[in-house]
């Protein structure tokens, strides 16, 4: 029954999001205990950790021969991260002036990743060669991030406990299980409602897998740490475009559906460019956040009509 599949979807997606949350927290504690700098723990582990739902659901989709869900989820998540996550963060933000100039390296890489995904799929598929190139580009960005000082997260030194590695392993197991049932339920729901799976992936799944970014970013913005929120969104989007698609392509060739190629790519590229213009002067306001959210609602509307 459709109701049962919907309940399975809600529960499994909740498991994915919460598992990613526990994984991020335990990995953060382990990283600090091992002597990693707060920046590396926050900028690298935080952004990659909050993108784990996209990664695990994408790999599960490829293994189940529904690679169109991967592309739709990445495109939808990146658009959601900028328009909804960052938009909501700006509405809750206590700080409007950015200290770090993200326009020098971070935003160009973000915009490059958006265009790279678009051009890579002009031929209709995304294979191993494209995947290796994207992973290499991601590796270069991570090296840059590790050697920069663009984000600082205040954190007291912690001691590693036995429960942290256990939580880390268990969260990965539940991530795998939750992702498999999320994809299966989405396929059944889309069939029952006669809605294309890529539309569901670009909207419903994208929103669900972006919840970690949304929670982390709003929390940071309310504490007056808007740069953490922006860094999380930019880092997550770069990891989605280069890492999620890159790793998924190693499992199987990725295909793209019509709605994603027509509307999804356009919104992802446009939102990335708009973010570049907005962040360039380092001054952000609640009005910008409101406009972002309105654009997100327009994105949802276009994906469903």
MARBA-820324 format. One line per field, with one value per residue (C-alpha): residue number from 1; z, x, y; residue in one letter. Coordinates in pm, whole numbers. Example, Ala and Ser with C-alpha at 12.3 -4.5 7.8 and 13.67 -1.06 7.14 Angstrom:
BEGIN
nr [1, 2]
Z [780, 714]
X [1230, 1367]
Y [-450, -106]
rest [A, S]
***
This chain:
BEGIN
nr [1, 2, 3, 4, 5, 6, 7, 8, 9, 10, 11, 12, 13, 14, 15, 16, 17, 18, 19, 20, 21, 22, 23, 24, 25, 26, 27, 28, 29, 30, 31, 32, 33, 34, 35, 36, 37, 38, 39, 40, 41, 42, 43, 44, 45, 46, 47, 48, 49, 50, 51, 52, 53, 54, 55, 56, 57, 58, 59, 60, 61, 62, 63, 64, 65, 66, 67, 68, 69, 70, 71, 72, 73, 74, 75, 76, 77, 78, 79, 80, 81, 82, 83, 84, 85, 86, 87, 88, 89, 90, 91, 92, 93, 94, 95, 96, 97, 98, 99, 100, 101, 102, 103, 104, 105, 106, 107, 108, 109, 110, 111, 112, 113, 114, 115, 116, 117, 118, 119, 120, 121, 122, 123, 124, 125, 126, 127, 128, 129, 130, 131, 132, 133, 134, 135, 136, 137, 138, 139, 140, 141, 142, 143, 144, 145, 146, 147, 148, 149, 150, 151, 152, 153, 154, 155, 156, 157, 158, 159, 160, 161, 162, 163, 164, 165, 166, 167, 168, 169, 170, 171, 172, 173, 174, 175, 176, 177, 178, 179, 180, 181, 182, 183, 184, 185, 186, 187, 188, 189, 190, 191, 192, 193, 194, 195, 196, 197, 198, 199, 200, 201, 202, 203, 204, 205, 206, 207, 208, 209, 210, 211, 212, 213, 214, 215, 216, 217, 218, 219, 220, 221, 222, 223, 224, 225, 226, 227, 228, 229, 230, 231, 232, 233, 234, 235, 236, 237, 238, 239, 240, 241, 242, 243, 244, 245, 246, 247, 248, 249, 250, 251, 252, 253, 254, 255, 256, 257, 258, 259, 260, 261, 262, 263, 264, 265, 266, 267, 268, 269, 270, 271, 272, 273, 274, 275, 276, 277, 278, 279, 280, 281, 282, 283, 284, 285, 286, 287, 288, 289, 290, 291, 292, 293, 294, 295, 296, 297, 298, 299, 300, 301, 302, 303, 304, 305]
Z [0, -69, 294, 411, 155, 268, 631, 528, 341, 641, 888, 664, 573, 942, 1010, 736, 867, 1233, 1150, 962, 1264, 1502, 1257, 1230, 1608, 1680, 1395, 1525, 1876, 1742, 1516, 1801, 2029, 1762, 1758, 1437, 1428, 1488, 1131, 975, 1196, 1124, 759, 632, 860, 910, 543, 435, 732, 655, 293, 390, 333, -30, -70, 80, -90, -421, -404, -303, -601, -845, -704, -752, -1117, -1061, -1123, -1234, -866, -793, -1030, -928, -558, -603, -817, -589, -273, -400, -498, -164, 28, -128, -154, 152, 393, 342, 304, 640, 797, 687, 844, 1177, 1150, 1407, 1193, 847, 766, 648, 747, 503, 134, -15, -359, -403, -416, -259, -475, -803, -724, -633, -962, -1152, -1000, -1105, -1466, -1470, -1378, -1649, -1926, -1811, -1869, -2213, -2354, -2147, -1894, -1627, -1627, -1456, -1639, -1529, -1181, -1146, -1265, -1018, -728, -819, -819, -481, -342, -454, -283, 41, 37, -4, 279, 515, 452, 492, 789, 646, 922, 1291, 1522, 1892, 2060, 2387, 2371, 2419, 2520, 2302, 2466, 2371, 2269, 1990, 1760, 1836, 1744, 1431, 1313, 1410, 1242, 917, 936, 989, 711, 473, 583, 587, 241, 83, 218, 132, -234, -247, -93, -323, -628, -507, -412, -748, -925, -711, -769, -1133, -1058, -1210, -963, -1052, -950, -611, -574, -663, -417, -136, -104, -162, 119, 352, 282, 322, 674, 836, 654, 748, 1119, 1140, 944, 1131, 1464, 1361, 1227, 1546, 1742, 1526, 1326, 978, 817, 946, 785, 452, 467, 541, 243, 2, 123, 111, -241, -367, -206, -356, -710, -712, -440, -449, -828, -839, -596, -739, -1093, -972, -890, -1216, -1504, -1406, -1622, -1612, -1667, -1859, -1568, -1413, -1741, -1829, -1493, -1230, -1385, -1461, -1101, -957, -1180, -1136, -756, -743, -951, -747, -428, -578, -644, -301, -102, -307, -107, 223, 344, 382, 506, 604, 280, 83, 289, 214, -160, -151, 11, -248, -523, -354, -359, -728, -785, -620, -832, -1159, -1076, -1024, -1319]
X [0, 105, 61, 295, 558, 526, 579, 882, 1018, 976, 1128, 1420, 1502, 1492, 1735, 1968, 1964, 2008, 2280, 2468, 2426, 2571, 2851, 2944, 2946, 3153, 3395, 3434, 3518, 3766, 3927, 3978, 4108, 4363, 4493, 4335, 4279, 3928, 3921, 3999, 3744, 3477, 3532, 3618, 3440, 3136, 3070, 3143, 2953, 2638, 2664, 2671, 2294, 2339, 2635, 2481, 2142, 2318, 2534, 2225, 2036, 2312, 2328, 1950, 1982, 1819, 2112, 1879, 1795, 2163, 2184, 1844, 1935, 2270, 2123, 1823, 2034, 2278, 1992, 1821, 2142, 2185, 1827, 1665, 1948, 2144, 1825, 1695, 2038, 2037, 1693, 1826, 2169, 2308, 2609, 2592, 2956, 3186, 3554, 3663, 3666, 3506, 3506, 3879, 3879, 3571, 3299, 3491, 3530, 3160, 3056, 3309, 3163, 2810, 2916, 3130, 2828, 2619, 2877, 2964, 2603, 2569, 2656, 2378, 2591, 2860, 3118, 3439, 3657, 3439, 3425, 3802, 3840, 3579, 3738, 4078, 3931, 3770, 4103, 4270, 3999, 4035, 4411, 4340, 4088, 4326, 4594, 4368, 4219, 3881, 3667, 3733, 3511, 3543, 3562, 3699, 3949, 3786, 3908, 3823, 3604, 3524, 3172, 3287, 3432, 3128, 2889, 3093, 3059, 2692, 2597, 2758, 2560, 2231, 2324, 2353, 2025, 1832, 1954, 1846, 1492, 1470, 1540, 1307, 1018, 1071, 1053, 725, 576, 666, 502, 189, 153, 265, 541, 886, 1144, 1385, 1124, 1079, 1456, 1517, 1256, 1157, 1480, 1691, 1509, 1547, 1917, 1975, 1831, 2176, 2302, 1985, 2012, 2388, 2373, 2077, 2235, 2563, 2387, 2185, 2511, 2653, 2876, 2738, 3071, 3035, 2692, 2818, 3129, 2913, 2686, 2973, 3173, 2871, 2778, 3131, 3139, 2797, 2891, 3242, 3241, 2893, 2882, 3247, 3215, 2878, 3022, 3275, 2984, 2794, 2735, 2508, 2214, 2007, 1632, 1457, 1330, 1677, 1849, 1591, 1521, 1750, 2084, 1962, 1856, 2177, 2401, 2190, 2178, 2556, 2620, 2372, 2547, 2876, 2742, 2576, 2882, 3129, 3077, 3079, 2759, 2445, 2098, 1771, 1618, 1862, 1753, 1387, 1458, 1650, 1354, 1113, 1343, 1344, 963, 974, 1221, 984, 696, 888, 1001, 644, 465]
Y [0, 357, 463, 188, 290, 651, 548, 340, 643, 877, 631, 529, 890, 981, 696, 824, 1181, 1085, 833, 1104, 1331, 1072, 993, 1362, 1413, 1102, 1176, 1531, 1410, 1155, 1416, 1662, 1387, 1294, 1649, 1776, 2152, 2284, 2417, 2079, 1905, 2163, 2253, 1906, 1659, 1881, 1949, 1591, 1448, 1645, 1525, 1157, 1112, 1218, 982, 669, 714, 777, 464, 264, 406, 308, -44, -70, 42, 384, 616, 898, 941, 1015, 1310, 1446, 1419, 1597, 1874, 1914, 1905, 2168, 2397, 2333, 2402, 2745, 2865, 2703, 2622, 2942, 3144, 3022, 3075, 3440, 3489, 3359, 3517, 3759, 3842, 3998, 4081, 3802, 3800, 3532, 3621, 3312, 3472, 3403, 3022, 2861, 3015, 2973, 2602, 2581, 2743, 2530, 2212, 2315, 2380, 2066, 1850, 2015, 1970, 1617, 1510, 1671, 1331, 1176, 987, 1027, 750, 645, 898, 1189, 1039, 1016, 1377, 1502, 1312, 1454, 1806, 1737, 1616, 1940, 2146, 1948, 2012, 2382, 2378, 2199, 2459, 2762, 2946, 3034, 2882, 2864, 2665, 2717, 2382, 2262, 1979, 1642, 1301, 1007, 744, 386, 478, 712, 440, 222, 505, 569, 207, 170, 497, 378, 52, 236, 479, 187, 24, 350, 451, 122, 145, 515, 443, 142, 336, 635, 409, 257, 596, 749, 454, 480, 855, 838, 1091, 1056, 927, 1208, 1468, 1300, 1276, 1642, 1766, 1527, 1327, 1639, 1817, 1521, 1470, 1845, 1844, 1799, 2109, 2296, 2214, 2276, 2602, 2754, 2663, 2826, 3137, 3184, 3176, 3455, 3219, 3286, 3195, 2840, 2818, 2952, 2733, 2430, 2499, 2567, 2267, 2037, 2146, 2093, 1749, 1662, 1766, 1623, 1357, 1203, 1184, 1081, 790, 685, 669, 414, 183, 233, 474, 764, 871, 1191, 1235, 1512, 1725, 1736, 1822, 2089, 2255, 2102, 2196, 2548, 2610, 2463, 2676, 2990, 2958, 2904, 3215, 3421, 3308, 3424, 3774, 3794, 3683, 3886, 4207, 4008, 4179, 3971, 4059, 3896, 4029, 3814, 3515, 3585, 3612, 3283, 3105, 3246, 3119, 2777, 2766, 2857, 2571, 2322, 2457, 2418, 2066, 1944, 2112]
rest [X, X, X, X, X, X, X, X, X, X, X, X, X, X, X, X, X, X, X, X, X, X, X, X, X, X, X, X, X, X, X, X, X, X, X, X, X, X, X, X, X, X, X, X, X, X, X, X, X, X, X, X, X, X, X, X, X, X, X, X, X, X, X, X, X, X, X, X, X, X, X, X, X, X, X, X, X, X, X, X, X, X, X, X, X, X, X, X, X, X, X, X, X, X, X, X, X, X, X, X, X, X, X, X, X, X, X, X, X, X, X, X, X, X, X, X, X, X, X, X, X, X, X, X, X, X, X, X, X, X, X, X, X, X, X, X, X, X, X, X, X, X, X, X, X, X, X, X, X, X, X, X, X, X, X, X, X, X, X, X, X, X, X, X, X, X, X, X, X, X, X, X, X, X, X, X, X, X, X, X, X, X, X, X, X, X, X, X, X, X, X, X, X, X, X, X, X, X, X, X, X, X, X, X, X, X, X, X, X, X, X, X, X, X, X, X, X, X, X, X, X, X, X, X, X, X, X, X, X, X, X, X, X, X, X, X, X, X, X, X, X, X, X, X, X, X, X, X, X, X, X, X, X, X, X, X, X, X, X, X, X, X, X, X, X, X, X, X, X, X, X, X, X, X, X, X, X, X, X, X, X, X, X, X, X, X, X, X, X, X, X, X, X, X, X, X, X, X, X, X, X, X, X, X, X]
***
